[in-house]
C-alpha cells in the first residue's frame, strides 16, 4: 500500500478493513488500484491492474504478456481479451486475490461505486414503467450480410453493442453471447420488428428508446464523438 499517496482524496472510498487482504492494493488521487485477473481454460490466467475510480468507472491495464498494448480496458473487454469461454459475466469471471485466494469481483467491496453509478444512471434514463430506455438494436455482419440482435439492458450490453457498431469488420463470430456463426439463420423479418421498446415493442425509433447519450451507453474511455461530447458536457 502506498502510504500517504492520495490518502485525502480517496479516504472515503474504502476503509482499511475492507481492503486489508486484497493483493496489490494501492491508492491514487481519485482511484484505488488492485491486482486482478481472468482465467481461460484454454489460455490460463490473464493478469492485469484494475483501477476503481470514485466516479464508478473501472479500467484494467492488461499485463497478460510483456509489452501487451491493451490499456484502459473495461472489465467486459478484458474478459474477452483474456479468452474466457463464458464471456459476458465479468463480475463473476474477473477476480482479485484476497488472502491468497482468487475471489470474483462481485464478492468484494470494489464494485460499490460502480453499482451506485449504475443505479443513478438507470434512475436518470427510465421510461414511465421504470425500465431502462434502450431498445434492442441490430448490427449487420460484414461477411454474410445478416443482421444480428443486440440486447441493451445494462451497461455491459450497451458497451458490447457500442464496440460492435464501431467495428467496420464486425462478424457473426464476434458476438460474445448467443454464440452464432454465419451459417446460422437470420431472424425472420416478422421477429425483427419487435425491438423491446418499453413503450411499443414494434417501435421504429423515438427519443424514449433511442438514446443519444446517457451514463448507461456512453463510456469515458471511448473516443467516438457521442461519448466524447457526453463526457465533456454532461459528466462533472
C-alpha positions as CSV (number, residue, x, y, z in Angstrom):
1,X,0.0,0.0,0.0
2,X,1.3,3.4,-0.9
3,X,1.5,5.4,2.3
4,X,0.1,8.9,2.0
5,X,-0.4,8.9,-1.7
6,X,-3.9,10.3,-2.5
7,X,-4.9,9.5,1.0
8,X,-7.1,12.6,1.5
9,X,-8.7,12.3,-2.0
10,X,-9.8,8.7,-1.7
11,X,-10.2,8.5,2.1
12,X,-14.0,7.9,1.7
13,X,-13.7,5.2,-0.9
14,X,-12.7,2.1,1.1
15,X,-11.9,1.6,4.8
16,X,-8.7,-0.3,5.8
17,X,-10.7,-3.3,6.9
18,X,-12.4,-3.6,3.5
19,X,-9.2,-3.8,1.6
20,X,-6.7,-5.2,4.1
21,X,-6.4,-8.7,2.5
22,X,-6.6,-7.6,-1.2
23,X,-3.4,-8.3,-3.1
24,X,-1.6,-5.4,-4.8
25,X,-3.8,-2.7,-3.3
26,X,-2.6,0.9,-3.8
27,X,-4.2,4.3,-3.6
28,X,-4.1,7.0,-6.2
29,X,-5.5,10.6,-6.4
30,X,-9.1,9.7,-7.2
31,X,-8.9,5.9,-7.5
32,X,-7.6,2.7,-6.0
33,X,-5.7,0.0,-7.8
34,X,-5.5,-3.7,-7.3
35,X,-4.1,-6.8,-9.0
36,X,-6.8,-8.6,-11.0
37,X,-7.1,-11.4,-13.5
38,X,-9.4,-13.6,-15.6
39,X,-8.9,-17.3,-16.2
40,X,-9.4,-19.1,-19.5
41,X,-9.5,-22.9,-19.5
42,X,-7.6,-22.8,-22.8
43,X,-5.0,-20.0,-22.2
44,X,-4.8,-19.9,-18.4
45,X,-4.6,-16.7,-16.3
46,X,-4.5,-13.2,-17.8
47,X,-3.3,-10.8,-15.2
48,X,-3.8,-7.0,-15.0
49,X,-4.2,-4.0,-12.9
50,X,-7.7,-2.8,-12.0
51,X,-8.4,0.8,-11.3
52,X,-11.6,1.7,-9.4
53,X,-12.5,5.4,-9.6
54,X,-14.7,7.2,-7.2
55,X,-16.9,8.1,-10.2
56,X,-17.7,4.4,-10.6
57,X,-15.6,3.9,-13.7
58,X,-13.5,0.7,-13.9
59,X,-10.3,0.4,-16.0
60,X,-8.0,-2.5,-16.4
61,X,-4.4,-2.3,-17.7
62,X,-3.6,-5.8,-19.1
63,X,-0.3,-7.5,-18.2
64,X,-1.1,-10.8,-19.8
65,X,2.3,-10.8,-21.6
66,X,5.3,-8.5,-21.7
67,X,4.5,-5.5,-23.8
68,X,0.7,-6.1,-24.1
69,X,-0.7,-2.9,-25.6
70,X,-4.1,-3.3,-24.1
71,X,-4.7,-0.4,-21.6
72,X,-7.8,1.2,-20.1
73,X,-10.0,-1.8,-20.9
74,X,-13.4,-2.2,-19.5
75,X,-13.8,-5.4,-17.4
76,X,-16.0,-6.8,-20.2
77,X,-13.3,-6.0,-22.8
78,X,-10.6,-7.5,-20.5
79,X,-12.7,-10.6,-20.1
80,X,-13.0,-11.0,-23.8
81,X,-9.3,-10.2,-24.3
82,X,-8.3,-13.0,-21.9
83,X,-10.1,-15.6,-24.0
84,X,-12.6,-16.5,-21.3
85,X,-15.0,-19.1,-22.7
86,X,-18.1,-17.9,-20.8
87,X,-17.9,-14.2,-21.6
88,X,-20.4,-11.5,-20.6
89,X,-20.2,-12.4,-16.9
90,X,-17.2,-10.3,-15.9
91,X,-18.4,-9.7,-12.4
92,X,-18.0,-13.4,-11.9
93,X,-15.1,-14.1,-14.1
94,X,-12.7,-11.2,-13.3
95,X,-11.1,-11.9,-10.0
96,X,-8.8,-10.3,-7.4
97,X,-6.7,-12.1,-4.9
98,X,-8.0,-11.8,-1.3
99,X,-5.9,-13.5,1.4
100,X,-4.2,-15.7,-1.2
101,X,-7.4,-16.8,-2.9
102,X,-9.0,-15.8,-6.2
103,X,-12.3,-14.0,-5.4
104,X,-14.8,-12.8,-8.0
105,X,-15.2,-9.1,-8.1
106,X,-18.9,-9.2,-7.1
107,X,-17.9,-10.8,-3.8
108,X,-15.6,-7.9,-2.9
109,X,-16.4,-4.2,-1.9
110,X,-14.6,-3.0,-5.1
111,X,-17.8,-2.6,-7.1
112,X,-19.8,-0.5,-4.7
113,X,-19.1,2.8,-6.6
114,X,-19.8,1.1,-10.0
115,X,-23.1,-0.2,-8.7
116,X,-24.0,3.2,-7.2
117,X,-23.2,4.9,-10.6
118,X,-25.2,2.3,-12.5
119,X,-28.2,2.8,-10.2
120,X,-28.0,6.5,-10.6
121,X,-27.8,6.2,-14.4
122,X,-30.8,3.9,-14.5
123,X,-32.9,6.3,-12.5
124,X,-32.0,9.2,-14.8
125,X,-33.0,7.5,-18.0
126,X,-36.1,5.4,-17.3
127,X,-39.4,5.3,-19.0
128,X,-42.8,5.6,-17.3
129,X,-42.8,1.9,-16.4
130,X,-39.3,2.1,-14.8
131,X,-37.3,0.2,-17.4
132,X,-34.1,1.5,-18.9
133,X,-35.0,3.1,-22.2
134,X,-32.7,1.3,-24.7
135,X,-34.4,-0.9,-27.2
136,X,-32.7,-3.9,-28.9
137,X,-30.6,-3.0,-31.9
138,X,-29.0,-4.8,-34.8
139,X,-25.6,-5.0,-36.4
140,X,-25.0,-6.4,-39.9
141,X,-22.3,-9.0,-40.4
142,X,-19.6,-7.9,-42.9
143,X,-19.1,-11.4,-44.0
144,X,-22.6,-12.9,-44.5
145,X,-24.6,-9.7,-44.5
146,X,-27.1,-11.0,-41.9
147,X,-28.4,-8.8,-39.1
148,X,-27.8,-9.9,-35.5
149,X,-29.7,-8.7,-32.5
150,X,-28.0,-6.9,-29.6
151,X,-29.9,-6.6,-26.2
152,X,-29.2,-3.3,-24.4
153,X,-30.4,-4.0,-20.8
154,X,-27.4,-2.8,-18.9
155,X,-24.0,-1.0,-19.3
156,X,-22.2,-4.2,-20.2
157,X,-24.5,-5.0,-23.1
158,X,-24.5,-1.4,-24.3
159,X,-20.7,-1.5,-24.5
160,X,-20.8,-4.7,-26.5
161,X,-23.2,-3.2,-29.0
162,X,-21.3,0.1,-29.0
163,X,-18.0,-1.6,-29.9
164,X,-19.6,-3.9,-32.5
165,X,-21.2,-0.9,-34.2
166,X,-17.8,0.9,-34.3
167,X,-16.1,-2.2,-35.8
168,X,-16.1,-1.9,-39.6
169,X,-15.2,-5.5,-39.9
170,X,-17.7,-6.9,-37.3
171,X,-18.6,-10.6,-38.0
172,X,-21.1,-13.1,-36.5
173,X,-18.2,-14.9,-34.8
174,X,-17.5,-11.8,-32.8
175,X,-20.8,-12.0,-30.9
176,X,-19.8,-12.6,-27.3
177,X,-23.2,-14.1,-26.3
178,X,-25.8,-16.2,-28.1
179,X,-22.8,-18.0,-29.8
180,X,-23.5,-17.9,-33.6
181,X,-21.7,-18.0,-36.9
182,X,-22.5,-17.0,-40.4
183,X,-24.2,-20.4,-41.1
184,X,-27.0,-19.7,-38.6
185,X,-30.2,-18.3,-39.9
186,X,-31.1,-14.6,-39.6
187,X,-34.1,-13.7,-37.5
188,X,-37.3,-13.6,-39.5
189,X,-38.4,-10.1,-40.6
190,X,-41.6,-10.6,-38.6
191,X,-39.5,-11.2,-35.5
192,X,-37.0,-8.3,-36.1
193,X,-39.7,-5.7,-35.9
194,X,-40.0,-6.4,-32.1
195,X,-37.3,-4.3,-30.5
196,X,-38.3,-4.4,-26.8
197,X,-39.0,-0.7,-26.6
198,X,-40.6,0.0,-23.2
199,X,-43.5,1.9,-24.8
200,X,-44.1,0.0,-28.1
201,X,-42.5,-3.4,-28.9
202,X,-42.6,-2.5,-32.6
203,X,-41.2,1.0,-32.2
204,X,-39.3,2.2,-35.2
205,X,-37.3,4.7,-33.2
206,X,-38.2,7.6,-30.8
207,X,-36.4,9.6,-28.1
208,X,-37.8,7.2,-25.5
209,X,-35.9,4.2,-26.6
210,X,-33.2,5.5,-29.0
211,X,-30.8,7.2,-26.6
212,X,-28.3,9.9,-27.8
213,X,-26.2,9.7,-24.7
214,X,-26.5,8.7,-21.1
215,X,-24.4,7.2,-18.3
216,X,-25.5,3.7,-19.4
217,X,-24.5,3.9,-23.1
218,X,-21.6,6.3,-23.1
219,X,-18.0,5.5,-22.0
220,X,-15.2,7.7,-20.7
221,X,-12.5,5.5,-22.4
222,X,-14.1,5.7,-25.8
223,X,-13.1,8.4,-28.3
224,X,-16.2,8.4,-30.5
225,X,-18.0,11.7,-30.9
226,X,-21.0,10.7,-28.9
227,X,-19.0,9.5,-25.9
228,X,-16.6,12.4,-26.1
229,X,-19.3,15.0,-26.2
230,X,-21.2,13.4,-23.3
231,X,-18.1,13.1,-21.2
232,X,-17.1,16.7,-21.8
233,X,-20.5,18.3,-21.5
234,X,-22.5,16.2,-19.0
235,X,-20.2,14.4,-16.6
236,X,-18.8,16.6,-13.8
